[in-house]
Amino acid sequence: MVAAGAVITRSVPARTLVAPPPSRPVARLNVPLGLTTQIEDFLAGMEPISRPLGAREKAK
């Protein structure tokens, strides 16, 4: 799944939410989004993906 405003230039792993800026994986989607899926169940199934601290975060 790709969030609005994300620019994708490479393959995105299955069941991964990609959001900007910059476009990067931000969550794993553990509940498939289908016609009968309740939005509450879908959102509860999102697992955040942590990322290593970049130079800016380390400097703070």
C-alpha positions as a Markdown table, in Angstrom:
| # | Residue | x | y | z |
|---|---|---|---|---|
| 1 | Met | 0.0 | 0.0 | 0.0 |
| 2 | Val | 1.4 | 3.4 | -0.9 |
| 3 | Ala | 0.4 | 6.6 | 0.9 |
| 4 | Ala | -0.6 | 9.8 | -1.0 |
| 5 | Gly | 2.4 | 11.8 | -2.0 |
| 6 | Ala | 4.8 | 8.9 | -2.0 |
| 7 | Val | 7.1 | 8.6 | -5.0 |
| 8 | Ile | 8.1 | 5.0 | -5.5 |
| 9 | Thr | 11.1 | 4.1 | -7.6 |
| 10 | Arg | 11.7 | 0.5 | -6.4 |
| 11 | Ser | 9.7 | -2.6 | -5.6 |
| 12 | Val | 7.7 | -2.5 | -2.4 |
| 13 | Pro | 7.5 | -5.7 | -0.2 |
| 14 | Ala | 4.1 | -7.3 | 0.0 |
| 15 | Arg | 1.9 | -6.1 | 2.9 |
| 16 | Thr | 4.0 | -3.0 | 3.5 |
| 17 | Leu | 2.8 | 0.6 | 3.9 |
| 18 | Val | 5.1 | 3.1 | 2.3 |
| 19 | Ala | 4.8 | 6.8 | 3.2 |
| 20 | Pro | 6.7 | 10.1 | 2.5 |
| 21 | Pro | 8.8 | 12.0 | 3.1 |
| 22 | Pro | 11.1 | 10.4 | 2.0 |
| 23 | Ser | 9.2 | 7.4 | 0.8 |
| 24 | Arg | 10.1 | 4.5 | 3.0 |
| 25 | Pro | 8.3 | 1.5 | 4.6 |
| 26 | Val | 6.5 | 2.7 | 7.8 |
| 27 | Ala | 4.3 | -0.3 | 8.7 |
| 28 | Arg | 3.6 | -4.0 | 8.1 |
| 29 | Leu | 0.0 | -4.8 | 7.2 |
| 30 | Asn | -1.0 | -8.0 | 9.0 |
| 31 | Val | -4.7 | -7.9 | 8.1 |
| 32 | Pro | -5.5 | -7.9 | 4.3 |
| 33 | Leu | -7.8 | -5.0 | 3.2 |
| 34 | Gly | -10.8 | -6.6 | 1.5 |
| 35 | Leu | -14.4 | -5.7 | 0.8 |
| 36 | Thr | -15.5 | -7.3 | 4.1 |
| 37 | Thr | -12.6 | -6.1 | 6.2 |
| 38 | Gln | -13.6 | -3.7 | 9.1 |
| 39 | Ile | -11.3 | -0.6 | 9.1 |
| 40 | Glu | -10.8 | -1.0 | 12.8 |
| 41 | Asp | -9.4 | -4.5 | 12.3 |
| 42 | Phe | -7.2 | -3.3 | 9.4 |
| 43 | Leu | -5.8 | -0.4 | 11.5 |
| 44 | Ala | -5.3 | -2.7 | 14.6 |
| 45 | Gly | -3.3 | -5.1 | 12.4 |
| 46 | Met | -0.7 | -2.4 | 11.4 |
| 47 | Glu | 2.8 | -3.1 | 12.9 |
| 48 | Pro | 5.1 | -0.1 | 12.8 |
| 49 | Ile | 8.5 | -0.6 | 11.3 |
| 50 | Ser | 11.3 | 1.1 | 13.2 |
| 51 | Arg | 14.2 | 2.6 | 11.4 |
| 52 | Pro | 17.7 | 3.3 | 12.5 |
| 53 | Leu | 18.4 | 6.8 | 13.6 |
| 54 | Gly | 19.8 | 9.0 | 10.8 |
| 55 | Ala | 22.6 | 11.6 | 11.3 |
| 56 | Arg | 20.0 | 14.3 | 12.2 |
| 57 | Glu | 18.3 | 12.3 | 14.9 |
| 58 | Lys | 21.7 | 11.2 | 16.4 |
| 59 | Ala | 22.8 | 14.9 | 16.6 |
| 60 | Lys | 19.8 | 15.9 | 18.7 |
